[in-house]
Amino acid sequence: MRRLLRLLPFAALPCATLVLTAASLPTSPKPEDVGLSAERLQRIHQMIQRHIDAGDITGAVTLVARKGQIAWVDAAGVMDLETKAPMKRDSLFRMASMTKPVIGTAMMMMLEEGKVSLSDPVSKFIPEFKNMKVGILQSPGGRGAGAAPPKYYTVPADRELTVKELLTHTSGLVAGPMGQAAVAPLRRKPEETLADFIPRLAQTPLEFQPGARWMYSASDGFDPLGRIIEIASGKPLNVFLKERIFDPLDMSDTSHYPTDAQMSRLVSVYQKRPDGLTKTPLAQSLSMSSKVYFASGGGLISTVDDYSHFAQMLANGGELYGHRLLSPRTVKYMASVHIPYTLPGRAPGEGFGLTVRVIQDAVAGGIRISDGSFGWSGAYGTHFWVDPKEEIVAVMMCQTAIRSMSNEFENAVMQAIVK
């Protein structure tokens, strides 16, 4: 059942945010009611505006909820430098790798139903993964177009690749130069589906023995999880996500490809270069999205409200709007430290769970959010986290990757907590 349309009534919210949304979380009458300072929350907008003024980004939408109620939402800047269309609360963003926690949730649903086990070998679902090879690098090769590829030889994997290793980025599948070079000639065709393409990935070498280290599998190396969900559920991934996650959570603007009607709300992607912002062509910026290939490593588009529903469901222990997707115990398991930050490849203080970064030691990592907080980011500048200790859900949407902004957003939110 559709949620009632809401306006955000309190003064802490800039005028740009006072727009109707199809559905949103409940709104706190004032931020102080949930222990946040209205005055200090303005520093989120100030931080975003500094980056707009510096020419780092064209604009952004930010949302902060505490104890299940929205305390801040703000749309600043423009969606496109040429059209000057203003950024709006319902602007659509490419989620890129913020697709991964959604896939992680879908896999946890399969786990709860007994259809998948984390210890299952990938070959149980995709037989081509039965006898994987591990690359031994001899020469790293060059960089850039036309550069020589890396030189390597292969040895048999010590054991089979597991579902958990895909979820935790300890698989080594298409995660480094050897796998990326090997996958290039196997590149999928526009009409191919997960079922067509994923078996071919078994021809690529792993970067290391399964589980030996952490190395991020940005796209292709994560996509087998989507195919496993299809096989285990008996449904195409896009259908499963819509029926089991997006519809129950009232995420009507979230999908793998924008409709014609949504295109006008799609924010343009830019790259920051020494001479300013350079617009990425639409086809290139939608390269991970497809009407037939439902990528797991990236590809979803969404709005700040839609994604806040997903994040709040996790914050609530797996339930929102009367629909329970996961048990609280499963959410806690998903957001536990499965890969400690001491494993080679991880950042100081940041462990890794099942598709999410987990703050293991905030002090060691110089991180402002609480130990036990979890979330992830996207390559185009999106970022979210759930802080169970402070009951915070925070989402930032922009479409230019500025590395410092995630930490600055976290700081701006945390300094606004006053009780």
N, C-alpha and C positions, 0 to 999 in steps of 0.2 A: 504494500500500500504506500502510495507516495506520501512523503513528509510534507507538512504545511510549508508554504512559502514564507520566508522570514526576512525581516529587515534587521540590520544591526543598529540598535538605537542609541548607544552611548557615545559620549564625546571622545573617548580614547581612539575611536576608529576614524581615520581620515575620510573625507567626503567621497573619495574615489571608490571606497569599498561599499558604500551604501547602495547596493544593487540587489535585485531579487536573484535568488539562486533556486534551482529546481529542488534542491534538498541540501540541508546543512545540519550539523550537529546543533544541539540546543545552545543558546547564547546566554552568557552570564549577564545580568542587568548592569553590572560594572565589574571591572577586573579585580577590584579589591575584595569582592565577594568570594573569589577563589584564590586569594592570597597573592595577587599580582598588582604591581603599581601601574596605574594608567599612565602616569608621567614617564616612568622608566620604560614602559613598552614603546614609547615614541622613539626610543633609540634604535629600534629595529628599522623603522622608516628612515631615520637619519643615516644609518649604515648603508641601506640600499641606495639612498639618494646620493651619498658620497661616491658610490661606484658608478651611478648614472652620470654624475657631473664629471667624473674622471674619464668617461668614455669607455669604461670597462664592459658595461651591459646597457641594453636599451631599456630594461625595466624588469620588474619582478612582482610576484604575488607571494605574500607570506601569511601564515596562519598559525596561531598558538591556541591550544585548548588545555585547560587544567580541570581535573576532576570531572571530565566529560563535557565541559562547557567551553564554548569559544570565548576567549577573552580578547583576542586580537585577530584582525584580518585586514590586510592592506594591499591595494594594487597601486603600483607606482610606475611612472615612465610610460613607454609606448611599446606596442607589439612589433612594430616595424618602423625603421628609420625613414623609409621613403613615403609610406602612407600616413605616418604619424598617428595611426589608429591607437587610441589610448589602451593601456593595459587594463584589463577588467578582471573581476573576481572569477568569471566563468571562462577566462581565456584557457585555451588548450595547449598543453606542453607535451613534448616527447619525453617520456620517462626514462628512456635508455635503460641503464642498469637498475633503476628503481623498479623495473619489471621483475627482477630476480626474487625479492621477498614475496611477491604475489605467487610466483611459481613455487617457492618454498612452502607457502601456506597450502597450496594445492597438493604438494607432495606429502605434507603432514596429514592431510585429509585421507590420502591413500594409505598412509601408515596406520592411522586410527582404524580404518576399515579392514586392515589385515591384507590389503592387496599388494603392498610393497613393504619390504623391510630395509632398513638402512644398510644392513650387511649383505643384501642381495647383490650378486655380481650383475653388472650392466648387461652381460651376455644372456642373463635369464630372460630379458625382454628383447634385446637386440643381439641375435646370435653372432653377428659379425665381430663383436667385441670380445670374442672368446680368447683369442691369442694375440694380445697387444704386444707391441715392441716399444722399447725405450731407446731414445736417441742418445748417443754419446758424442758430444760436440768436439769437433776437431779444429774448426775455424769458424768464427762467428759471422763471417761475411761482411758486406758493406751495408750502408744505410741509404735510403732514398731510392727513387725510381732508377731502374737500370743497374742497381748495385748487384754484386755477386751474391748468390744465396749462401747460407751457411753450409759448411761441410760437416758431415757426421756419418757414423755407422750405427747400426742398431743391435741390441741384444734383447733376448726375451724378457718380458716383465716377470718379476719374482712371483707375482700372484695376480689374480684377476682384479680389475677395476671395480669398485663398488659404488652404489648409489650415494652413500655418505661422502665419498671422496669427490663426487661431482658437486654435491651440495656445499661442501666446505672449501672448494678450490684447492684441494690437495691431490687432484687427479693428474695434473700435468698435461691434460688434453687440450691441444691448440692453445697453450698458455705462454709460449715463448717462440723464439726464432725458428727452431726446427719444425715444430708443428705448424706454425703459420706459413712457412715456406712450402711445406708438404700439402697444405690444404688449398693453396692458391690454384693449382690446376684442377682441383676437384670442385671448384666453386659452383654453387647451386644455380640452376637456371630459374628464370622468373616464374615459370609455371610449376616448379617442383614444390612438394610438401615436405613436412618433417619425415614422413615415411620414405620419401624418395631419397632425401639427402643424408640423413643421419647415419645410415649404415656405411656410407662411404668414409665417414670420419675415422672408422676403425683402421683405415689404411695409413693414418698419420702416426708418427712416433710420439710417445709421451716424452715430456721434457725431463722426467726423473722417474724413479720407481714409485709406484702408487703410495701416497701417504708420506713420502719422505720430507716434503716441505710444502709451504704455502706459495702458490703462484696463481695470480688471478686469471681465470678463463673468461675473457670479456664477453664473447658471443658464441662462436661455434662450439667451444668446449663445454658450454653450459646447456646448449640446446637439446642434447639427448634427454635431459630431464623432462622436457615437454613431450617428447615421443614416448617416454615411459609412462607418463600420466595418461596419454591417449590409449596406450595398450592396456594399462591397468583399469581404467575407467570405462573403456569401450566407447569413448566419445572423442571427436576432434577437440583439440585443446581449446580453441576459441569457444566452442559450445560449452565445454566443462566450466571454463572460467566465468562465462556469462551466467549459466544456470546455478552454479554452486557458490560463486563469490560476488560477482558484480550485481546481479539482481537482488540477492538477499541484503546486500549492503547499500542498496540504492545508489550504485555507481553507474548511472545511465550514460555518462559521457566518457566512459573508459572502454577502450577496445584496442585491437591491433592495427586499425586503420581508420582515419577520419572519414566520415560521410561527406558528401558534397555540401550538405547544409552546415557541417562543422568547419569546413575549410576557412571560412572568414574569421573564425575564432582561434585559428592555429597561429601561435607565435613564431615569428621567423627566427632561425638559428644564425648566430654570428660567431665569428672567431676573432679574438683580440690579437691584433698584429701591431708591430711598431708604428705603422702609419694609420692605425685606427681599427674600427670594426669592419670586418669583411663578411658580407652575407653569404651563407651557404645555400646553394641551389636547393629548391624544394625536393627534387628527386633524390639528391644526395642526403639531405637531412632526414628523409623518410626511408633510408636504405635498409634499416632494420625492421621497418614495418611492412606488412604485406597483407593482401586479401586472401592469400592461400598458404603462405608460410608463416606459422605462428611461433615466432622466435621466443625463446625463454630467457636468453641473456639480455634482451632489450626488445623494443618494438611497441610497447604499450603507449598510448596517449591518454592523458587524464587532466583533470582540473584540480585545483587546490582543495576544493570541498570533497570531491570524489576520493582523492587519496587520503584525506583526513579521516574519512569513514573507515577505510582499510586500517589505518594506523590506530584509530580508536578501538576497533575490534580487537586488535592485538593488546592494546592497553587494558581492555576489559576482560582479558583472559579468554578471548575467542568468541565473544558474543556482542552483537549490536542489533538494535531495532527488533529485538525478540527473536533473532535468528542466531543460533549457535553453530559456528563453523568448526571450532576446535574446542577441546577441553582446556581448562586453565593449566593443567599439568603438561599438556602438549605444547602450549605456547611457551611455558617456562623452559621446556626442553629445547625447543627451537631457539630460544634466546639465551641458552646457557653457553658457557665457553667450551666448545668442542676442540678448538685449536688455540692453544695458549699463545700469547704474544711472544713468548720465548722461542717458538718454532721459527726457523729461518724463513724470511719473507714477510713476516708480520711487522706492523708498526709498533713502536714502544707504547705499552699500556693498552693496546687494542687487541683483544682476542677475537676469535671468529666463531659464530654459531652456525646454524643451518641457514645459509643465504644472508645472514645479517652480521654486521660488525657489532661486537659486544665490548663495552668498556670494562676492562678487567682491572685496571689500575690507573685511574684518572690522573693521579699525581705523577706517576712515572711517565705518563704520556703527555703531560702538560695540557690536559683536556678539561674543559669547564663543566661538562655534563656529568651526572652521577655514575658511579660504578654500577654496573648492571643495566645501564641504558643500552638500547640497541636500535639499529636502523641501517640505512645505506644511502648512497648518492648515485647520481646519473651523470654521464659524460657531458651532457649539455648544460649542467649547472643546477640540477634538481637535488634536493637533500631533505631527509626526514629522520626523525628519531622518536623513540618512545622512552620516557624516563619513568620507570615504575615507582621509584622512591618518591619523586616529586609529583607523580601523577600528571606528567606533561606529555602532550603530543604536539610536535612542531613540524611544519612543512614549509619549505622554501622552493619556489618555482621560478627559474629563469632559464634562458636558452643560450648562455655563453658561459663556458667553463672558466671560472676565476677561482683558483685553488683556495685562496684565503677566505672566501666568503662563507664557506660552511662553518669554519671555526668562529668567524665573526658573528654569524647568526646564532650559533650556540651560546656564545658569550652574551649577546644582547638579550636573549631569552632568559638565561639563568640569572643575570643581574636584576631582572625585573621581579624575581620572587622575593617577597617581603615577609611572608609568614607561611 
